[in-house]
Amino acid sequence: MKILVINCGSSSLKYQLINMEDETCLAQGLIERIGSEGSVLTQKVQGREKYIVKQIMQDHKDAIKLVLSTLIDGTNGVIKSVDEISAVGHRVVHGGEYYSKSVLIDEKVMKALEDCSKLAPLHNPPNIIGINSCKALMPSTPMVAVFDTAFHQNMPEHAYIYALPYELYEEHKIRKYGFHGTSHKYVSQVAAEMISKDIKDLKIISCHLGNGASIAAIKGGKSIDTSMGFTPLAGLAMGTRSGDIDPSIITFLMEELSLSSEELADLLNKKSGVLGISGISSDFRDLWDVAKNNKRAQLALDVFHYEVKKFICSYAGALGGVDCIIFTAGVGENSAKAREACCTGLEFLGVKIDSEKNNVAGIAAEISTSDSTVKVFVIPTNEELMIARDTKEVVSL
């Protein structure tokens, strides 16, 4: 069985074709600048040079049409016919309260995705466009929706309810949803395998640290709390997102600076986080490069690491202890400095980092000392594989 995984952004599309017999990636690619000048596809296949196609793509349907033609290309492709694709797994950011697991896409599901678009206006619309484009080009191929929010739907009510009038939850579904669920689910399963224990017996804190960042408390393989909330803006300070702030700051800024709701949303989502503090960059690598001689760059890093530590400690309390901590995503997987900074001060929890073991990037490894009572891991996330696994399970029912 071969499964195509599609992840649509507003002007981009990531894809992987995975052979589920051995879970190998046959091809992976990225399309950028959809609908703009300079649109380009870059495909990677193990053992080959990158294959680049510069071609005008007016919309996502054009992009997916190019993906399919590239996959079956006689020289650069990896399959002979689109018919070899057994199913398509679509990453969908928001499933609201409708879905706690991945589902086969039908008209009812599409209606739910439309309804959830007001909860994720930047993410769900392009996800929907990608699904409709695939359906038009591959009408006989099963389509599966895999939700970022689904993994967190097991959170207890006291963890997801906000202290607002309860009617706002009942009528408008205002609650914590959480995101990065596919990533948290994948790395927690890998951690259980590395420890050689049943995930049902483990208390895990998963730190998905990148330009977008979230932390999840996972008990018995289920999310019981997570740092992102009603939207992906909540929780940690991120690359450009503010994370948690005093809500009164919002009304203060609107009145003091005469900002519209759109301008304020732009400020909080695109001009804040470590970019806002440092005034330099949203890329953590850039901040590390200059932190020694730039106070604001160092401050931005200090804020980020401090908040990670706070969430780890609070989730250790929520879990009633912790067996392992996982670092994943761009920063978590590749920055030894960030991992060390996030763990410094957690010795009272039983966390001890081995500096030599921690000197790794992009590979699965245990980085804690032999006498650390909490195991600490670096685990590269693989959301595409998790989506493919879920897709296979759904279409095999």
C-alpha positions in Angstrom: 0.0 0.0 0.0 1.3 3.4 -1.0 -0.1 6.5 0.7 0.3 10.1 -0.4 0.4 12.6 2.5 -0.6 16.2 1.7 -0.1 19.2 3.9 -1.4 22.4 2.3 -0.6 25.9 3.5 -2.0 29.1 2.1 0.6 29.4 -0.7 2.6 26.2 -0.2 2.2 22.4 -0.3 4.3 19.7 1.3 3.9 16.1 0.3 5.4 12.6 0.9 4.7 9.3 -0.8 5.1 6.5 1.7 5.3 2.7 1.1 3.4 1.3 4.0 4.9 -2.2 3.6 8.1 -1.0 5.2 7.2 2.7 6.0 9.9 4.0 3.7 9.5 7.4 2.1 9.6 7.0 -1.7 9.5 10.7 -2.4 9.0 14.0 -0.6 8.6 17.4 -1.9 7.7 21.0 -1.4 5.8 23.5 -3.6 6.2 27.2 -2.8 4.7 30.4 -4.0 1.4 28.9 -5.2 -0.5 31.7 -7.0 2.5 33.9 -7.3 5.4 34.5 -9.7 8.3 32.1 -9.2 6.2 29.1 -8.0 8.5 26.1 -7.8 8.4 22.4 -6.9 11.4 20.7 -5.2 11.3 16.9 -4.9 13.8 14.7 -3.1 14.2 10.9 -3.6 16.8 9.0 -1.7 19.9 8.5 -3.8 19.0 11.1 -6.4 19.8 14.7 -7.0 17.0 17.2 -6.1 14.5 17.5 -8.9 13.3 21.1 -9.3 10.4 22.3 -11.5 9.8 26.0 -12.0 6.3 26.4 -13.3 3.4 28.8 -12.9 0.8 27.3 -10.5 -2.3 29.4 -10.2 -3.9 27.4 -7.4 -3.6 24.3 -5.3 -5.3 22.2 -8.0 -2.4 23.1 -10.4 0.1 22.3 -7.6 -1.4 18.8 -6.9 -1.6 18.1 -10.6 2.1 18.9 -10.8 2.8 16.7 -7.7 1.0 13.7 -9.4 2.7 14.2 -12.8 6.1 14.5 -11.0 5.5 11.2 -9.0 4.8 9.3 -12.3 7.4 11.1 -14.4 9.4 8.5 -16.3 12.8 9.9 -15.3 12.2 11.6 -11.9 9.1 9.8 -10.6 8.8 6.8 -8.3 5.6 5.1 -9.5 4.2 4.2 -12.9 0.7 5.3 -12.3 -1.5 7.4 -10.0 -3.5 4.2 -9.5 -0.7 2.9 -7.3 -1.7 5.5 -4.7 -4.1 3.6 -2.4 -5.2 6.6 -0.3 -4.4 10.3 0.4 -3.9 11.5 4.0 -4.6 15.2 4.5 -3.2 17.1 7.4 -6.1 19.2 8.8 -5.3 21.7 11.6 -8.6 22.0 13.3 -11.3 19.4 13.8 -13.0 21.2 16.7 -15.0 18.9 19.0 -16.2 17.0 16.0 -13.3 14.5 15.8 -11.1 12.8 18.3 -9.5 10.6 15.6 -8.8 10.5 11.9 -11.7 9.9 9.6 -12.6 9.1 6.0 -13.6 12.3 4.3 -17.2 12.6 3.1 -19.7 15.4 2.7 -20.4 15.5 6.5 -16.7 15.8 7.3 -16.2 18.6 4.7 -19.1 20.5 6.3 -17.4 20.1 9.7 -14.1 21.4 8.3 -15.9 24.4 6.9 -17.5 25.0 10.3 -14.1 24.8 12.0 -12.6 27.4 9.6 -13.7 30.2 11.9 -11.5 28.6 14.6 -8.5 28.3 12.3 -9.0 30.9 9.6 -5.3 30.8 8.5 -5.1 27.0 8.3 -8.3 25.2 7.6 -9.2 27.0 4.3 -6.0 25.9 2.5 -6.5 22.4 4.0 -10.0 22.3 2.5 -8.7 23.6 -0.9 -6.1 20.8 -0.9 -8.7 18.2 -0.2 -11.1 19.5 -2.9 -8.2 19.6 -5.4 -7.2 16.0 -4.7 -10.8 14.9 -4.9 -11.2 16.5 -8.3 -8.0 14.9 -9.7 -8.3 11.5 -7.9 -12.1 11.0 -7.5 -11.8 7.2 -6.9 -9.1 7.4 -4.3 -10.1 7.4 -0.6 -9.2 10.7 1.3 -8.6 10.7 5.0 -8.5 13.8 7.3 -5.9 13.6 10.1 -6.4 16.4 12.6 -3.8 18.4 14.6 -6.4 18.8 17.3 -7.6 15.2 17.6 -4.9 13.9 19.9 -5.9 16.5 22.5 -9.6 15.7 22.5 -9.0 13.3 25.4 -8.1 16.2 27.7 -10.3 16.3 30.8 -12.9 19.1 31.0 -11.1 20.9 33.7 -8.0 21.2 31.5 -9.8 22.6 28.4 -12.4 24.9 29.9 -11.6 28.6 30.2 -12.8 30.6 33.2 -15.3 32.5 31.1 -19.1 32.4 31.2 -19.9 28.7 30.4 -22.4 29.8 27.8 -19.5 30.9 25.6 -18.3 27.3 25.5 -21.8 25.9 24.9 -22.7 28.4 22.1 -19.4 29.3 20.5 -17.2 26.3 21.5 -14.6 28.6 23.1 -12.2 26.2 24.9 -8.7 24.9 24.7 -8.1 22.6 21.7 -4.4 22.2 21.4 -2.3 21.6 18.3 0.8 19.7 17.0 -1.2 16.6 18.1 0.2 14.4 15.3 3.7 15.3 16.3 3.2 14.8 20.1 1.5 11.4 19.4 4.3 10.2 17.2 7.2 11.1 19.4 5.6 9.8 22.5 5.1 6.4 20.8 8.7 6.3 19.8 9.8 7.2 23.3 7.9 4.3 24.7 9.6 2.0 22.2 13.0 3.4 23.2 12.3 2.8 26.9 10.8 -0.7 26.0 7.7 0.0 28.1 4.0 0.1 27.3 3.0 3.7 26.7 0.0 3.1 28.9 2.4 2.9 31.9 4.3 6.2 31.1 4.0 9.8 32.0 5.6 11.9 29.2 6.2 15.6 28.6 6.6 16.3 24.9 8.3 19.5 23.8 7.6 20.4 20.2 10.0 23.4 19.9 10.2 25.2 16.6 9.1 28.5 15.1 5.7 27.3 16.4 6.1 25.6 19.7 3.9 23.6 22.1 4.3 21.3 25.1 2.0 18.4 25.9 1.4 16.3 29.1 0.8 12.7 28.0 -0.4 10.1 30.4 -1.0 6.5 29.3 -0.6 7.6 25.7 -3.3 10.3 25.9 -2.9 14.0 26.1 -4.2 15.4 29.4 -3.1 19.0 28.8 -1.2 21.1 26.3 0.2 24.6 26.0 -1.6 25.9 22.9 -5.2 26.8 23.4 -8.2 28.0 21.4 -5.8 28.9 18.7 -2.1 28.2 18.0 -1.3 31.6 19.5 -1.4 30.5 23.1 1.3 29.0 25.4 5.0 29.6 24.8 6.5 32.6 23.2 7.4 31.4 19.7 9.1 32.7 16.6 6.6 35.5 15.9 3.7 34.6 18.2 3.3 36.1 21.7 2.1 33.1 23.5 0.3 33.7 26.8 -0.2 37.3 27.8 -2.5 39.3 30.1 -5.8 39.6 28.2 -6.1 43.2 29.3 -3.1 44.1 27.1 -5.3 43.5 24.1 -7.9 46.1 25.0 -5.2 48.4 26.2 -3.4 48.3 22.9 -6.6 48.6 20.8 -7.5 51.8 22.8 -4.0 53.3 23.2 -2.7 52.6 19.6 -6.1 52.7 17.9 -5.5 49.2 16.5 -8.2 47.3 14.7 -8.8 43.6 15.5 -7.0 42.6 12.3 -4.0 44.8 13.1 -3.8 43.4 16.7 -4.0 39.8 15.4 -1.2 40.6 13.0 0.9 42.1 15.9 0.3 39.1 18.1 0.8 36.4 15.5 3.5 37.9 13.2 5.4 40.6 15.1 5.7 39.2 18.6 7.5 36.2 20.2 11.3 36.1 20.0 11.2 38.4 16.9 9.3 41.0 18.9 11.7 40.9 21.9 14.9 40.7 20.0 14.0 43.0 17.1 16.3 40.8 15.0 14.8 37.6 13.8 12.3 34.8 14.5 14.9 32.2 13.7 16.5 30.9 16.9 19.8 30.2 15.1 20.1 33.9 14.3 19.6 34.8 17.9 22.2 32.3 19.2 24.7 33.7 16.7 24.5 37.2 18.2 23.3 36.6 21.8 26.7 36.9 23.3 26.9 40.6 22.2 23.2 41.5 21.9 21.2 41.9 25.1 17.8 41.7 23.5 18.7 38.5 21.5 19.8 36.9 24.8 16.7 38.1 26.5 14.5 36.6 23.8 16.2 33.2 24.3 16.0 33.5 28.1 12.2 34.1 27.9 11.7 31.1 25.6 13.8 28.7 27.8 12.2 30.0 31.0 8.7 29.4 29.6 9.6 25.9 28.5 10.8 25.1 32.0 7.7 26.5 33.6 5.4 24.3 31.4 7.6 21.2 32.1 7.3 21.8 35.8 3.5 22.5 35.7 2.9 19.4 33.6 5.0 17.2 35.9 2.5 18.3 38.6 -0.5 17.6 36.4 0.9 14.2 35.5 1.8 13.4 39.1 5.4 12.8 38.1 7.3 12.3 34.9 9.1 9.4 33.4 10.6 11.1 30.3 10.9 14.4 28.5 11.1 14.6 24.8 12.5 17.4 22.6 11.4 17.5 19.0 10.8 19.8 16.0 13.3 22.3 14.5 14.8 23.7 17.7 14.2 20.7 19.9 15.9 18.3 17.5 18.8 20.5 16.4 19.8 22.8 19.2 21.9 21.3 22.0 22.2 24.7 23.6 18.4 25.1 23.7 17.9 21.7 25.2 20.6 22.3 27.9 19.1 25.7 28.7 15.6 24.3 29.0 16.7 21.5 31.4 19.1 23.6 33.5 17.3 24.0 36.9 15.2 20.9 36.6 17.6 18.8 38.6 15.0 18.8 41.5 12.7 16.8 39.2 15.5 14.2 38.7 16.5 15.6 35.3 20.2 15.4 34.5 21.6 16.1 31.0 24.8 14.4 29.7 26.6 17.2 27.8 28.3 14.7 25.5 25.2 12.8 24.7 23.4 16.1 24.2 25.8 17.0 21.4 23.5 15.5 18.7 21.2 16.9 16.0 18.4 15.4 13.9 18.7 11.8 15.3 16.8 9.9 18.0 18.9 9.7 21.1 18.8 9.6 24.9 20.6 12.6 26.3 20.1 12.1 30.0 22.8 10.8 32.3 22.7 7.2 33.6 21.6 8.3 37.0 18.9 10.7 35.8 15.6 9.5 37.2 13.8 11.2 34.3 14.9 10.0 30.8 15.4 12.8 28.3 15.2 12.1 24.6 15.8 13.9 21.3 13.3 12.4 18.8 12.9 13.8 15.3 9.2 14.2 14.6 7.6 12.5 11.6 4.1 13.9 11.2 3.9 12.6 7.7 4.5 9.0 8.8 1.9 9.4 11.6 -0.6 10.7 9.0 0.2 7.8 6.7 -0.3 5.3 9.6 -3.6 6.8 10.5 -4.7 6.9 6.9 -3.8 3.2 6.4 -5.8 2.3 9.6 -8.9 4.2 8.5 -9.0 2.8 4.9 -8.3 -0.7 6.1 -11.4 -0.8 8.4 
